[in-house]
Amino acid sequence: MDSLMKNHTWNLVKRPKKQKVIGCRWILTKKPGIPGVEKPRYKTRLVAKGYAQKVGVDFQEIVSPVVKHVSIRILLSMTVNYDLELEQLDVKTAFLHGEVEEDIFMEQPEGFVVKDREDDVCHLKKSLYGLKQAPCQWNKCFDQYMVEIGFKRSQFDLCVYFKDLGKDGYLYLLLYVDDMLVASKSMDEIKKVKSLLSDRFEMKDLGHANRILGMDIERDRAAGVLTLSQTSYIKKILQVFRVDEAKAVSTPIGAHFKLAAIQEEDESACEVPYCNAVGSIMYAMICTRPDVAYAIGLVSRFMSNPGNVHWTAIRWLLKYLKGMQDKKLVFTKGSDFRVEGFSDSDYAGDKDRRRSITGYVFRVGGNVVSWKSNLQQVVALSTTEAEYIALSEAVKEGIWLRGLVEELGFKQEATDIWCDSQSAICLAKNNVFHERTKHVAVKYHFIRDETEVGTVKIQKIPTERNPADMLTKVIPVQKFEKALALLKVTR
């Protein structure tokens, strides 16, 4: 309540006769804190019942960006390669800083009703947690202030800010709602921006970055090594789905699984938390675990109507995580800070619609920052076409990564993208198979233009040295472990 009053969140006014008044409630939680930095604590928050708002009346714009996980990993790679200082900040009551542009009236909070004014309501001046537009208004407020203090906003990731310091290099700030990572060669510059942010917002200085978005950051500065892991998160989901005592397996999905859609609804499968399990594992995949990308892409196709065999595959995947819960994504110093990618596909890998699977992985500064495994949007008629479509998706990601890295101050030569299909490489460079590829959509042929102007350079790589191979199919254990080593996913 002190924070709400300090921010002048509302004014008490007479209840309006022709306008709806939304409710509110208190949310009580116990925050786990950060080991060694912040103790567990109890926290309460007043939340507006935003579900009662109506579009066009109580709110207009609600879209709010957050920093991409890829951008976080690029910053970590930069930190290791150039020995940057890496600090973490948190904004207290972030959403209370945003201005409300519409007339919104809310009931007085329970336990704090003003005596003799019981029928009055709160006319909101600042955004409140639970309002539809609260994240958007907070982002606008923060962006305006960052521009005022000399930062530029990235055109490739709207929550990446940077400032050219001249001889001292750059100062970088990444924002995920109210969590921030700040990096620079100069600790003095980081202290200056901390001071400026504290003048405008109520901040919590968490010191050296240890945990962000459930990911644990460990750094051995002397050895030039930084690791990213989610051991505590994975242990939690193993306990939730009761496989923490199960016997571990060595691959994310067994070769004996031939998963396909079932025609009739399986009533017994409706009793299992299939979607919850997929979502929980998917967050680990997005953050730190490229090794489960293919498996999670496979099991997520059956969420609308899962069967017992699909749930068995989920349990197999959880058993794999049980044995590999301590795996870490490792960042080390590379020879140069360049973007390079690897592309692969599995022809007609989908048993139902016979679509092929695209897989790619990208490294920046020698460290893995981006990966993807998904079904292609169209049915490929040959392995060449499947590889070509996968290559086009990889080129799009490579162009985006290249643009972001260059914007952050690192000039790039032609981006190398490695592919193990010679025919797809030839097709990307010229129209040698015109008669066989007339049907290929025009949008996939933009690779030729990018290759011709020198933005990307398509290179041949043997299949056994292509780490993207593990993102498209089930591979033998020995080959899988070799791919993990190439991706620097180690214990």
C-alpha positions as CSV (number, residue, x, y, z in Angstrom):
1,M,0.0,0.0,0.0
2,D,2.9,2.3,0.7
3,S,4.2,1.7,-2.9
4,L,0.7,2.3,-4.3
5,M,0.3,5.6,-2.4
6,K,3.9,6.7,-3.2
7,N,3.2,6.3,-6.9
8,H,-0.1,8.1,-6.7
9,T,-1.7,5.1,-8.3
10,W,-5.3,6.3,-7.9
11,N,-7.6,9.1,-6.6
12,L,-10.7,8.3,-4.5
13,V,-13.8,9.6,-6.3
14,K,-17.6,9.2,-6.2
15,R,-18.9,6.0,-7.8
16,P,-19.7,6.8,-11.5
17,K,-23.3,6.0,-12.5
18,K,-22.8,5.0,-16.2
19,Q,-19.4,3.3,-16.1
20,K,-18.4,-0.2,-15.0
21,V,-16.2,-0.5,-11.9
22,I,-13.8,-3.5,-11.9
23,G,-12.8,-5.4,-8.8
24,C,-9.4,-6.2,-7.3
25,R,-7.9,-8.7,-4.9
26,W,-4.7,-9.4,-2.9
27,I,-2.3,-12.1,-4.2
28,L,0.0,-13.5,-1.5
29,T,3.1,-15.4,-2.5
30,K,6.4,-16.7,-1.1
31,K,9.3,-15.7,-3.4
32,P,12.2,-18.3,-3.5
33,G,14.9,-15.6,-3.8
34,I,18.3,-16.1,-5.4
35,P,20.8,-18.4,-3.5
36,G,23.6,-16.4,-2.0
37,V,22.1,-13.1,-3.0
38,E,18.5,-12.9,-1.8
39,K,16.7,-14.8,0.9
40,P,13.2,-16.2,0.4
41,R,10.6,-13.6,1.4
42,Y,6.8,-13.2,1.6
43,K,5.3,-10.8,-0.9
44,T,1.8,-9.4,-1.4
45,R,0.5,-7.7,-4.5
46,L,-2.8,-5.9,-5.3
47,V,-4.1,-7.1,-8.7
48,A,-7.0,-5.6,-10.7
49,K,-9.5,-8.0,-12.1
50,G,-8.6,-7.1,-15.7
51,Y,-10.8,-9.9,-17.2
52,A,-13.7,-7.5,-16.7
53,Q,-12.2,-4.9,-19.1
54,K,-13.6,-4.4,-22.6
55,V,-11.5,-3.7,-25.6
56,G,-12.0,-0.2,-27.0
57,V,-13.5,0.9,-23.7
58,D,-11.1,0.1,-20.9
59,F,-8.0,-0.6,-23.1
60,Q,-6.6,-0.2,-26.6
61,E,-3.1,-1.5,-27.0
62,I,-1.8,-4.5,-25.0
63,V,1.2,-5.8,-26.9
64,S,4.4,-5.6,-24.9
65,P,7.8,-7.0,-26.1
66,V,10.2,-8.9,-23.9
67,V,13.8,-9.7,-24.7
68,K,14.4,-12.9,-26.7
69,H,16.3,-15.7,-25.1
70,V,18.6,-15.7,-28.1
71,S,19.6,-12.1,-27.3
72,I,20.4,-13.1,-23.7
73,R,22.7,-15.9,-25.0
74,I,24.4,-13.5,-27.4
75,L,25.1,-11.2,-24.5
76,L,26.5,-14.0,-22.5
77,S,28.7,-15.0,-25.4
78,M,29.9,-11.4,-25.7
79,T,30.6,-11.3,-21.9
80,V,32.9,-14.3,-22.2
81,N,34.6,-13.3,-25.4
82,Y,35.4,-9.8,-24.3
83,D,35.6,-10.2,-20.5
84,L,32.7,-7.9,-19.8
85,E,31.2,-7.0,-16.4
86,L,27.7,-8.6,-16.1
87,E,25.3,-7.2,-13.6
88,Q,21.6,-7.8,-12.8
89,L,18.9,-5.4,-11.7
90,D,15.2,-5.8,-10.8
91,V,12.5,-3.1,-10.9
92,K,10.2,-3.0,-7.8
93,T,6.5,-2.7,-8.6
94,A,7.4,-2.1,-12.3
95,F,3.8,-1.9,-13.6
96,L,2.9,0.9,-11.2
97,H,5.1,3.3,-13.3
98,G,3.0,3.2,-16.4
99,E,0.4,5.9,-17.1
100,V,-3.2,4.9,-17.6
101,E,-4.6,6.6,-20.7
102,E,-8.3,5.5,-20.3
103,D,-10.8,6.2,-17.5
104,I,-10.7,3.0,-15.3
105,F,-12.5,2.8,-12.0
106,M,-11.8,0.1,-9.4
107,E,-13.3,-0.9,-6.1
108,Q,-11.2,0.0,-3.0
109,P,-8.9,-2.9,-1.9
110,E,-10.1,-5.2,0.8
111,G,-8.9,-4.2,4.3
112,F,-8.1,-0.7,3.2
113,V,-11.5,0.9,2.6
114,V,-11.4,4.5,3.7
115,K,-13.7,5.2,6.7
116,D,-16.8,7.3,5.8
117,R,-16.1,6.9,2.1
118,E,-17.0,3.2,1.7
119,D,-19.0,3.8,-1.5
120,D,-16.2,5.7,-3.2
121,V,-14.1,4.0,-5.9
122,C,-10.5,4.3,-7.1
123,H,-10.0,6.3,-10.3
124,L,-6.7,4.8,-11.6
125,K,-3.9,7.2,-12.7
126,K,-1.1,4.6,-13.0
127,S,-1.3,1.1,-14.4
128,L,-1.8,-1.8,-11.9
129,Y,-1.0,-5.4,-12.0
130,G,-3.8,-7.3,-13.7
131,L,-4.8,-4.6,-16.1
132,K,-4.7,-5.6,-19.8
133,Q,-2.6,-2.6,-20.8
134,A,-0.2,-2.7,-17.8
135,P,2.8,-4.4,-19.5
136,C,2.5,-2.2,-22.6
137,Q,2.3,1.0,-20.5
138,W,5.3,0.0,-18.4
139,N,7.3,-0.7,-21.6
140,K,6.5,2.7,-23.0
141,C,7.5,4.4,-19.8
142,F,10.8,2.5,-19.6
143,D,11.6,3.0,-23.3
144,Q,11.1,6.8,-23.1
145,Y,13.4,7.1,-20.1
146,M,16.1,4.9,-21.8
147,V,16.1,7.3,-24.8
148,E,16.3,10.3,-22.5
149,I,19.5,9.0,-20.9
150,G,21.2,8.3,-24.2
151,F,20.5,4.7,-25.1
152,K,19.4,3.4,-28.5
153,R,16.8,0.7,-28.9
154,S,17.6,-2.2,-31.2
155,Q,15.6,-2.5,-34.4
156,F,16.1,-6.3,-34.2
157,D,15.0,-6.9,-30.6
158,L,12.9,-4.1,-29.1
159,C,14.1,-5.0,-25.5
160,V,17.8,-4.7,-26.2
161,Y,19.3,-1.2,-25.5
162,F,22.9,-0.1,-26.2
163,K,25.0,3.0,-25.8
164,D,28.3,3.8,-27.6
165,L,30.9,4.8,-25.0
166,G,33.7,5.5,-27.5
167,K,37.0,4.1,-26.2
168,D,35.2,2.1,-23.5
169,G,33.2,0.2,-26.1
170,Y,29.5,-0.3,-25.5
171,L,27.1,-0.4,-22.6
172,Y,24.3,-3.0,-23.1
173,L,21.0,-3.4,-21.3
174,L,18.5,-6.3,-21.8
175,L,14.9,-6.0,-20.4
176,Y,12.5,-8.9,-19.6
177,V,9.5,-7.2,-18.1
178,D,11.1,-6.1,-14.8
179,D,14.4,-8.1,-14.9
180,M,17.5,-6.5,-16.4
181,L,20.9,-7.6,-17.5
182,V,23.6,-4.9,-17.8
183,A,27.0,-5.5,-19.4
184,S,30.0,-3.3,-20.2
185,K,33.7,-3.3,-20.1
186,S,33.6,-0.4,-17.7
187,M,32.2,-1.0,-14.2
188,D,32.0,2.8,-13.7
189,E,29.6,3.1,-16.6
190,I,27.4,0.3,-15.2
191,K,27.3,2.1,-11.8
192,K,26.3,5.3,-13.6
193,V,23.3,3.7,-15.4
194,K,22.3,2.0,-12.1
195,S,22.2,5.4,-10.5
196,L,20.2,6.9,-13.3
197,L,17.7,4.1,-13.2
198,S,17.4,4.3,-9.4
199,D,16.6,8.1,-9.8
200,R,13.6,7.3,-12.0
201,F,12.4,3.9,-10.7
202,E,12.6,2.0,-7.5
203,M,15.3,-0.6,-8.2
204,K,16.9,-3.6,-6.6
205,D,20.6,-4.1,-7.3
206,L,21.3,-7.8,-7.4
207,G,25.0,-7.4,-8.2
208,H,26.7,-10.0,-10.4
209,A,24.2,-11.9,-12.6
210,N,23.5,-15.3,-11.0
211,R,20.0,-16.2,-12.1
212,I,17.7,-14.8,-14.8
213,L,14.3,-16.2,-15.8
214,G,14.9,-19.5,-14.0
215,M,18.3,-20.0,-15.6
216,D,21.4,-20.2,-13.3
217,I,24.5,-18.3,-14.5
218,E,27.9,-19.6,-13.3
219,R,31.1,-17.8,-14.3
220,D,34.7,-18.8,-13.9
221,R,36.3,-15.5,-15.0
222,A,39.9,-16.7,-14.6
223,A,39.2,-19.7,-16.9
224,G,37.1,-17.7,-19.3
225,V,34.1,-20.0,-19.0
226,L,30.4,-19.2,-18.3
227,T,27.7,-21.8,-18.0
228,L,23.9,-21.6,-18.2
229,S,21.7,-24.3,-16.6
230,Q,18.3,-25.1,-15.2
231,T,19.0,-27.9,-12.8
232,S,16.6,-26.7,-10.1
233,Y,13.8,-26.1,-12.6
234,I,14.2,-29.6,-14.1
235,K,14.2,-31.2,-10.6
236,K,11.0,-29.4,-9.9
237,I,9.2,-30.7,-13.0
238,L,10.5,-34.2,-12.4
239,Q,8.9,-34.1,-9.0
240,V,5.6,-32.7,-10.3
241,F,5.3,-35.5,-12.9
242,R,6.6,-38.1,-10.5
243,V,9.6,-39.4,-12.4
244,D,12.3,-38.2,-10.0
245,E,12.8,-41.8,-8.8
246,A,12.6,-43.4,-12.3
247,K,15.4,-45.0,-14.1
248,A,17.2,-42.6,-16.5
249,V,17.6,-43.2,-20.3
250,S,20.3,-42.0,-22.6
251,T,18.3,-40.4,-25.5
252,P,15.4,-37.8,-25.5
253,I,13.2,-40.1,-27.6
254,G,13.6,-43.8,-28.2
255,A,14.1,-45.2,-31.7
256,H,11.2,-47.6,-31.1
257,F,8.6,-44.8,-30.9
258,K,6.7,-44.4,-34.1
259,L,4.3,-41.7,-33.1
260,A,1.3,-40.8,-35.2
261,A,-2.1,-39.3,-34.6
262,I,-4.9,-41.5,-33.2
263,Q,-8.3,-41.5,-34.8
264,E,-10.4,-42.0,-31.8
265,E,-10.2,-40.2,-28.5
266,D,-8.4,-42.2,-25.8
267,E,-10.3,-41.6,-22.5
268,S,-7.6,-42.9,-20.3
269,A,-5.1,-40.4,-21.9
270,C,-7.5,-37.5,-20.9
271,E,-6.6,-38.1,-17.3
272,V,-2.9,-37.4,-17.7
273,P,-1.4,-33.8,-17.6
274,Y,-0.1,-34.1,-21.2
275,C,-0.2,-30.4,-22.2
276,N,1.3,-29.3,-18.8
277,A,4.2,-31.7,-19.3
278,V,4.9,-30.5,-22.9
279,G,4.8,-26.9,-21.8
280,S,7.1,-27.5,-18.8
281,I,9.7,-29.3,-20.9
282,M,9.4,-26.8,-23.7
283,Y,10.5,-23.9,-21.5
284,A,13.7,-25.9,-20.6
285,M,14.2,-26.4,-24.3
286,I,13.8,-22.7,-25.1
287,C,16.3,-21.6,-22.4
288,T,19.1,-24.1,-22.2
289,R,18.4,-27.5,-23.7
290,P,18.8,-27.8,-27.5
291,D,19.2,-31.6,-27.0
292,V,15.4,-32.0,-26.4
293,A,14.3,-29.7,-29.3
294,Y,13.4,-32.6,-31.7
295,A,11.7,-34.7,-29.0
296,I,9.5,-31.8,-27.7
297,G,8.6,-30.9,-31.3
298,L,7.5,-34.4,-31.9
299,V,5.3,-34.9,-28.8
300,S,3.8,-31.4,-29.1
301,R,2.0,-32.4,-32.3
302,F,-0.5,-34.6,-30.4
303,M,-1.7,-32.2,-27.7
304,S,-5.2,-32.0,-29.1
305,N,-5.8,-35.7,-28.8
306,P,-3.0,-37.6,-27.0
307,G,-3.0,-41.4,-26.6
308,N,-1.2,-43.7,-24.1
309,V,1.7,-44.1,-26.5
310,H,2.2,-40.4,-26.6
311,W,2.2,-40.2,-22.8
312,T,4.7,-43.0,-22.7
313,A,7.0,-40.9,-25.0
314,I,6.6,-37.9,-22.6
315,R,7.7,-40.1,-19.7
316,W,10.7,-41.3,-21.7
317,L,11.6,-37.7,-22.3
318,L,11.3,-36.9,-18.6
319,K,13.5,-39.9,-17.8
320,Y,16.1,-38.5,-20.2
321,L,16.0,-35.2,-18.3
322,K,16.3,-37.1,-15.0
323,G,19.6,-38.5,-16.1
324,M,20.8,-35.3,-17.8
325,Q,19.4,-32.7,-15.4
326,D,22.9,-31.3,-14.6
327,K,23.7,-30.6,-18.3
328,K,24.9,-27.1,-18.9
329,L,25.2,-24.8,-21.9
330,V,28.8,-23.8,-21.9
331,F,30.2,-20.4,-23.2
332,T,33.9,-20.1,-23.9
333,K,36.1,-17.6,-25.7
334,G,36.2,-18.1,-29.5
335,S,38.7,-17.0,-32.1
336,D,36.4,-14.3,-33.5
337,F,32.9,-13.0,-32.9
338,R,31.2,-14.3,-36.0
339,V,27.8,-15.7,-36.8
340,E,27.7,-19.2,-38.3
341,G,24.9,-21.7,-38.7
342,F,24.2,-25.4,-39.4
343,S,21.1,-26.6,-41.3
344,D,19.6,-30.1,-41.8
345,S,16.3,-31.7,-42.6
346,D,14.6,-35.2,-42.3
347,Y,12.6,-36.0,-45.4
348,A,8.9,-36.9,-44.8
349,G,9.6,-37.4,-41.1
350,D,6.0,-36.7,-40.1
351,K,4.0,-40.0,-40.2
352,D,0.6,-38.3,-40.6
353,R,1.0,-35.6,-43.3
354,R,4.4,-36.7,-44.7
355,R,5.9,-33.3,-44.0
356,S,9.7,-33.0,-43.5
357,I,11.4,-31.6,-40.4
358,T,13.6,-28.5,-40.4
359,G,16.5,-28.2,-37.9
360,Y,19.1,-25.5,-37.6
361,V,21.5,-24.3,-34.9
362,F,23.6,-21.0,-34.8
363,R,26.7,-20.1,-33.0
364,V,28.0,-16.5,-32.3
365,G,31.5,-16.2,-31.1
366,G,31.9,-20.0,-31.0
367,N,28.9,-20.4,-28.6
368,V,25.5,-21.8,-29.4
369,V,22.8,-19.1,-29.2
370,S,19.9,-20.2,-31.4
371,W,18.3,-23.5,-32.4
372,K,15.1,-24.7,-33.9
373,S,13.3,-28.0,-34.8
374,N,9.9,-27.9,-36.4
375,L,7.7,-29.3,-39.2
376,Q,7.9,-27.6,-42.6
377,Q,4.8,-25.8,-43.8
378,V,4.5,-27.6,-47.1
379,V,5.1,-31.2,-48.3
380,A,8.5,-31.5,-49.9
381,L,8.6,-33.8,-53.0
382,S,12.3,-34.7,-52.6
383,T,15.2,-34.7,-50.1
384,T,16.7,-31.8,-52.1
385,E,13.6,-29.8,-51.7
386,A,13.3,-30.6,-48.0
387,E,17.0,-29.5,-47.4
388,Y,16.4,-26.4,-49.5
389,I,13.4,-25.3,-47.4
390,A,15.4,-26.0,-44.2
391,L,18.2,-23.9,-45.6
392,S,15.9,-21.0,-46.4
393,E,14.7,-21.0,-42.8
394,A,18.3,-21.1,-41.5
395,V,19.2,-18.2,-43.8
396,K,16.4,-16.0,-42.4
397,E,17.6,-16.7,-38.9
398,G,21.2,-16.0,-39.9
399,I,20.2,-12.6,-41.4
400,W,18.4,-11.6,-38.2
401,L,21.3,-12.7,-36.0
402,R,23.8,-10.9,-38.3
403,G,21.8,-7.7,-38.1
404,L,21.5,-7.8,-34.3
405,V,25.2,-8.5,-33.8
406,E,26.3,-5.8,-36.2
407,E,24.0,-3.3,-34.5
408,L,25.7,-4.1,-31.2
409,G,29.0,-3.1,-32.6
410,F,30.5,-6.2,-34.2
411,K,31.1,-6.0,-38.0
412,Q,30.4,-9.2,-39.9
413,E,31.7,-10.8,-43.0
414,A,29.6,-13.2,-45.1
415,T,27.7,-15.5,-42.7
416,D,28.7,-19.1,-43.1
417,I,25.8,-21.6,-43.1
418,W,26.8,-25.2,-43.3
419,C,24.6,-27.8,-45.0
420,D,25.2,-31.6,-45.6
421,S,23.3,-31.7,-48.9
422,Q,25.3,-30.9,-52.0
423,S,22.2,-30.7,-54.2
424,A,20.6,-28.1,-51.9
425,I,23.8,-26.1,-52.0
426,C,23.8,-26.1,-55.8
427,L,20.2,-25.1,-55.9
428,A,20.8,-22.2,-53.5
429,K,23.6,-20.9,-55.8
430,N,22.0,-21.2,-59.2
431,N,19.0,-22.7,-61.0
432,V,20.6,-26.0,-62.0
433,F,17.5,-28.1,-61.3
434,H,15.0,-25.8,-62.9
435,E,12.8,-28.6,-64.4
436,R,12.6,-30.4,-61.0
437,T,12.0,-27.3,-58.9
438,K,9.4,-25.3,-60.8
439,H,6.8,-26.0,-58.1
440,V,9.0,-24.7,-55.2
441,A,7.5,-21.5,-53.7
442,V,9.2,-18.3,-54.7
443,K,9.7,-17.3,-51.1
444,Y,12.3,-20.1,-50.7
445,H,14.5,-18.8,-53.6
446,F,15.5,-15.6,-51.8
447,I,18.6,-17.6,-50.7
448,R,20.1,-17.0,-54.2
449,D,19.9,-13.2,-53.8
450,E,21.5,-13.3,-50.4
451,T,24.2,-15.6,-51.6
452,E,24.9,-13.4,-54.6
453,V,25.2,-10.1,-52.6
454,G,27.5,-11.9,-50.1
455,T,25.3,-11.7,-47.0
456,V,25.5,-15.5,-46.5
457,K,27.9,-18.1,-47.8
458,I,26.5,-21.7,-48.1
459,Q,29.1,-24.3,-47.2
460,K,29.3,-28.1,-47.4
461,I,29.8,-30.1,-44.2
462,P,29.8,-33.9,-43.6
463,T,26.7,-35.2,-41.9
464,E,28.7,-36.6,-38.9
465,R,30.0,-33.1,-38.2
466,N,26.6,-31.3,-38.5
467,P,25.1,-30.7,-35.0
468,A,21.7,-29.8,-36.6
469,D,21.3,-33.5,-37.4
470,M,20.1,-34.2,-33.8
471,L,17.3,-31.6,-34.3
472,T,15.6,-33.5,-37.1
473,K,15.5,-37.2,-36.2
474,V,16.4,-39.9,-33.6
475,I,20.1,-40.7,-33.9
476,P,22.3,-43.3,-32.2
477,V,23.6,-42.6,-28.7
478,Q,27.2,-42.2,-29.7
479,K,26.3,-39.8,-32.5
480,F,23.9,-37.9,-30.2
481,E,26.7,-37.4,-27.6
482,K,29.0,-36.2,-30.3
483,A,26.4,-33.6,-31.4
484,L,26.1,-32.5,-27.7
485,A,29.8,-31.9,-27.6
486,L,29.6,-29.8,-30.8
487,L,26.9,-27.7,-29.2
488,K,28.9,-27.4,-25.9
489,V,26.1,-29.0,-23.9
490,T,28.1,-30.7,-21.1
491,R,27.9,-31.6,-17.4
